[in-house]
Amino acid sequence: MRIPSYYPYRSAAARDAYLSFCDSIDKQWPVVSQSRMVSTSFGRTFVRVSGPAEGEPLVLLPGMASTSLFWAPNIEALSKRHRIYAVDIIGEVGRSVCTRRMAGATDFMNWLDELFTALDLGEKIHLVGMSQGGWLATQYALRFAGRVRKLVLLAPAATVLPIRWAFYFRGALVLTGRRYFAKAAVYWLLEDVGRKDAARMEASVDRALLTSRCMQPRRRIALTVLQDHELRSLRVPTLFLVGEHEKIYSAEKAVRRLNSIAPRVRTEIIPDAGHDLTIAQPELVSRKILEFLTCPPDEAPS
């Protein structure tokens, strides 16, 4: 079946409305960057590139219904030493243009591998993923371990534990388009930011409603939990960060499972944060990432 040029938006007008919103917040990106549209067999992928040209490549994968702009609170710190490639996930909101539907995880892994090859990132890629981006990053590291130098997982969706039904239930209510439900879902998921910054939260509610209006309903790939043997087979040096108030699963149970099954994975619970850890604690999260990326694989960050 042919994919409309505006996919995954509901219409060309919906696409233009969402990209106009992106234009309005582009100016908040705090560092000098260049934009690239990279061709793959699945369509053209939008990437924001920043940081020193000689820096080690660091790829940032955002969560569901997020764009590369998600990393605005962290990009200044991360791009001081690393060459940053912040990606708009193909088939999600943002500027990437999907011309071939993703049938499953294998398609996403092949797309990422094509993207990294086209960007000429070589075999020493640092890979950071948030939520759904964390799931994608883990799957890639399992299948293409030779290309990943280090892996950072920020509250990865599924991967370690199943996602609680409450997340899906609240997400479904957002799709009704009613502000009451969108506000309840956003304040539930981003509880710590909600206590500090009401203006940011209302902007997040607006964005959730805009996304529900602009994006067409579609079947998403299943975000699976790794089996014990898969976790044990993860040989790439990995850091797992999760907020103490995480809502999609229990932070303590996730850390306990990793420590038991895959002790090679470094784990840490971020205080005063939940699924909003990159926003609620941007300096701390950025520092933990950079410490992990710069220390030798056999040394723990201070």
C-alpha positions as CSV (number, residue, x, y, z in Angstrom):
1,M,0.0,0.0,0.0
2,R,1.3,3.4,-1.0
3,I,2.1,5.7,1.9
4,P,0.7,9.3,1.6
5,S,3.4,12.0,1.5
6,Y,2.2,13.4,4.8
7,Y,2.4,10.1,6.7
8,P,2.3,9.6,9.7
9,Y,0.2,12.8,10.0
10,R,-3.6,12.8,9.3
11,S,-3.2,15.1,6.4
12,A,-0.9,17.6,4.7
13,A,-2.6,20.3,6.7
14,A,-1.9,18.4,9.9
15,R,1.7,17.9,9.0
16,D,2.1,21.6,8.2
17,A,0.5,22.5,11.5
18,Y,2.8,20.3,13.5
19,L,5.9,21.5,11.7
20,S,4.8,25.1,12.3
21,F,4.8,24.3,16.0
22,C,8.3,22.8,15.6
23,D,9.4,26.1,13.9
24,S,8.1,28.1,16.8
25,I,10.3,26.2,19.4
26,D,13.3,25.8,17.2
27,K,14.6,29.1,18.5
28,Q,14.8,27.5,22.0
29,W,17.6,25.1,20.9
30,P,20.5,26.5,22.9
31,V,23.5,25.6,20.7
32,V,24.7,26.2,17.2
33,S,23.6,23.2,15.0
34,Q,23.1,22.2,11.5
35,S,20.2,20.3,10.1
36,R,20.5,17.3,7.8
37,M,18.0,15.2,5.9
38,V,19.6,11.7,5.4
39,S,18.2,9.3,2.8
40,T,17.5,5.7,3.8
41,S,15.4,2.9,2.2
42,F,12.7,3.8,4.7
43,G,12.6,7.5,3.9
44,R,14.5,10.7,4.8
45,T,15.6,11.1,8.4
46,F,16.0,14.5,10.0
47,V,19.0,14.9,12.2
48,R,20.3,17.9,14.3
49,V,24.1,17.9,14.4
50,S,26.0,19.9,16.9
51,G,29.3,19.8,18.9
52,P,32.9,19.7,17.8
53,A,33.5,17.9,14.4
54,E,36.4,15.9,16.0
55,G,34.3,14.8,18.9
56,E,33.2,11.2,19.4
57,P,29.8,10.5,17.8
58,L,26.9,10.6,20.3
59,V,23.4,9.7,18.9
60,L,20.3,10.8,20.8
61,L,17.0,8.9,20.3
62,P,13.9,10.6,21.9
63,G,10.8,8.9,23.2
64,M,7.4,8.3,21.7
65,A,5.7,11.3,20.2
66,S,8.9,13.4,20.7
67,T,11.3,15.0,18.3
68,S,15.0,15.9,18.5
69,L,14.0,19.1,20.3
70,F,13.3,16.9,23.3
71,W,17.0,17.1,24.1
72,A,17.1,20.9,24.5
73,P,17.6,20.8,28.3
74,N,20.7,18.5,27.9
75,I,22.2,19.4,24.5
76,E,24.5,22.2,25.7
77,A,26.3,20.0,28.2
78,L,26.4,17.0,25.9
79,S,27.7,18.8,22.9
80,K,30.7,20.4,24.5
81,R,33.0,17.4,23.8
82,H,30.9,15.1,21.7
83,R,29.6,15.3,18.1
84,I,25.9,15.1,18.7
85,Y,23.3,13.6,16.3
86,A,19.8,14.2,17.6
87,V,17.4,12.2,15.5
88,D,13.7,12.6,14.6
89,I,12.5,9.0,14.7
90,I,11.1,8.0,11.4
91,G,7.4,7.3,11.5
92,E,7.0,9.6,14.5
93,V,6.3,13.3,14.9
94,G,8.9,15.6,13.5
95,R,10.6,16.4,10.2
96,S,11.6,12.9,9.1
97,V,9.7,11.6,6.1
98,C,8.6,8.0,6.2
99,T,8.0,6.4,2.8
100,R,7.9,2.7,3.9
101,R,5.9,1.4,6.8
102,M,7.9,-0.2,9.6
103,A,6.7,-3.8,10.0
104,G,8.6,-4.5,13.2
105,A,11.8,-4.2,15.2
106,T,14.0,-5.5,12.4
107,D,12.9,-2.7,10.1
108,F,13.8,-0.1,12.8
109,M,17.2,-1.7,13.3
110,N,18.0,-1.7,9.6
111,W,16.8,1.9,9.4
112,L,19.1,2.9,12.2
113,D,22.1,1.0,10.7
114,E,21.5,2.7,7.3
115,L,21.3,6.1,9.0
116,F,24.5,5.6,11.0
117,T,26.3,4.4,7.8
118,A,25.0,7.4,5.8
119,L,26.2,9.7,8.6
120,D,29.6,8.0,8.4
121,L,29.6,7.3,12.2
122,G,31.9,4.4,12.0
123,E,32.2,1.6,14.6
124,K,32.5,3.6,17.9
125,I,29.0,5.1,18.4
126,H,27.8,6.3,21.8
127,L,24.0,5.7,21.8
128,V,21.6,7.4,24.2
129,G,17.9,6.6,24.2
130,M,15.0,7.9,26.2
131,S,11.8,5.7,26.8
132,Q,10.9,4.3,23.4
133,G,14.3,5.5,22.1
134,G,15.9,3.5,24.9
135,W,14.1,0.4,23.7
136,L,15.3,1.1,20.1
137,A,18.9,1.7,21.3
138,T,18.9,-1.6,23.3
139,Q,17.6,-3.6,20.3
140,Y,20.3,-2.0,18.1
141,A,23.1,-2.7,20.6
142,L,22.0,-6.4,20.8
143,R,22.0,-6.8,17.0
144,F,24.9,-4.5,16.0
145,A,27.1,-4.6,19.1
146,G,30.2,-4.1,17.0
147,R,29.1,-0.5,16.1
148,V,28.2,0.7,19.6
149,R,30.9,1.8,22.0
150,K,28.7,2.7,25.0
151,L,24.9,2.6,25.6
152,V,22.9,4.9,27.9
153,L,19.3,4.0,28.7
154,L,17.0,6.6,30.2
155,A,13.9,5.0,31.6
156,P,13.7,2.7,28.5
157,A,10.2,1.6,27.6
158,A,9.6,-2.1,28.4
159,T,13.1,-3.6,28.0
160,V,13.5,-4.4,31.7
161,L,9.9,-4.6,32.9
162,P,6.5,-4.5,31.3
163,I,4.9,-1.1,30.9
164,R,2.0,-0.6,33.4
165,W,-1.5,-0.6,32.0
166,A,-2.1,2.8,33.5
167,F,0.2,4.4,31.0
168,Y,-1.7,2.9,28.1
169,F,-5.0,3.8,29.6
170,R,-4.1,7.4,30.2
171,G,-2.6,7.7,26.8
172,A,-5.8,6.4,25.2
173,L,-7.8,9.0,27.1
174,V,-5.5,11.7,25.6
175,L,-6.6,10.6,22.1
176,T,-10.2,11.8,23.0
177,G,-8.8,15.3,22.5
178,R,-10.3,16.5,25.8
179,R,-8.0,18.8,27.7
180,Y,-9.1,17.4,31.1
181,F,-7.8,14.0,30.2
182,A,-4.6,15.3,28.5
183,K,-3.8,17.4,31.6
184,A,-4.4,14.5,33.9
185,A,-2.1,12.2,31.9
186,V,0.7,14.8,31.6
187,Y,0.7,15.7,35.3
188,W,0.7,12.0,36.2
189,L,3.6,11.1,34.0
190,L,5.7,14.2,34.6
191,E,4.9,14.7,38.3
192,D,8.2,16.2,39.4
193,V,8.2,18.9,36.8
194,G,4.6,19.6,37.5
195,R,5.5,20.5,41.1
196,K,8.1,23.0,39.9
197,D,7.0,24.6,36.6
198,A,3.3,25.0,35.9
199,A,3.9,27.0,32.6
200,R,6.1,24.1,31.2
201,M,3.4,21.6,32.1
202,E,0.6,23.6,30.4
203,A,2.9,23.8,27.3
204,S,3.3,20.0,27.5
205,V,-0.5,19.5,27.7
206,D,-0.8,21.7,24.6
207,R,1.8,19.6,22.8
208,A,0.0,16.4,23.7
209,L,-3.3,17.7,22.4
210,L,-1.6,18.9,19.2
211,T,0.0,15.6,18.7
212,S,-3.3,13.7,19.1
213,R,-5.0,16.0,16.6
214,C,-2.2,15.8,14.0
215,M,-1.1,12.2,14.1
216,Q,-3.1,9.5,12.5
217,P,-4.0,6.3,14.5
218,R,-1.7,3.5,13.5
219,R,-0.4,0.2,14.9
220,R,2.9,0.6,16.7
221,I,5.5,-2.0,17.1
222,A,5.4,-4.0,20.3
223,L,7.9,-2.8,22.9
224,T,9.1,-6.1,24.4
225,V,10.8,-7.0,27.6
226,L,14.1,-8.6,27.3
227,Q,14.4,-12.2,28.5
228,D,17.1,-13.1,31.0
229,H,19.5,-14.5,28.4
230,E,19.1,-11.4,26.2
231,L,20.0,-9.1,29.2
232,R,23.0,-11.3,29.9
233,S,24.1,-11.2,26.3
234,L,24.3,-7.3,26.3
235,R,28.0,-6.9,26.1
236,V,28.1,-3.2,25.3
237,P,29.0,-1.1,28.4
238,T,25.6,0.2,29.5
239,L,24.3,2.8,31.9
240,F,20.7,2.6,33.1
241,L,19.2,5.7,34.6
242,V,15.6,5.9,36.0
243,G,13.8,8.5,38.1
244,E,12.7,7.4,41.6
245,H,9.1,8.4,40.8
246,E,9.0,6.6,37.4
247,K,5.4,5.8,36.4
248,I,5.7,3.3,33.5
249,Y,7.2,0.7,35.9
250,S,8.8,0.4,39.3
251,A,12.3,2.0,39.3
252,E,13.4,-0.2,42.2
253,K,12.2,-3.4,40.6
254,A,13.9,-2.5,37.3
255,V,17.2,-1.8,39.1
256,R,16.9,-5.0,41.1
257,R,16.3,-7.1,38.0
258,L,19.3,-5.6,36.2
259,N,21.5,-6.0,39.2
260,S,20.5,-9.7,39.5
261,I,20.5,-10.7,35.8
262,A,22.9,-8.3,34.2
263,P,25.3,-6.9,36.8
264,R,27.5,-5.5,34.1
265,V,24.9,-2.9,33.5
266,R,25.5,0.1,35.7
267,T,22.3,1.3,37.3
268,E,21.3,4.5,39.2
269,I,18.0,6.0,40.4
270,I,17.7,9.7,39.9
271,P,16.1,11.5,42.9
272,D,13.2,14.0,42.5
273,A,12.4,12.8,39.0
274,G,10.2,10.3,37.2
275,H,9.7,9.8,33.5
276,D,10.7,13.5,33.3
277,L,14.2,12.9,34.5
278,T,15.9,14.8,31.6
279,I,13.7,17.8,32.4
280,A,13.4,17.6,36.2
281,Q,17.1,16.9,36.7
282,P,18.8,18.0,33.5
283,E,22.2,18.9,35.0
284,L,22.4,15.7,37.0
285,V,21.4,13.4,34.2
286,S,23.8,15.1,31.7
287,R,26.6,14.8,34.2
288,K,25.9,11.1,34.8
289,I,25.9,10.5,31.0
290,L,29.1,12.4,30.4
291,E,30.9,10.7,33.4
292,F,29.9,7.3,32.0
293,L,30.9,8.1,28.4
294,T,34.4,9.4,29.4
295,C,35.4,6.8,31.9
296,P,37.2,3.6,30.9
297,P,34.8,0.6,30.6
298,D,36.2,-1.1,33.7
299,E,35.9,2.0,35.9
300,A,32.8,3.3,37.7
301,P,32.1,7.0,37.3
302,S,32.7,9.1,40.4
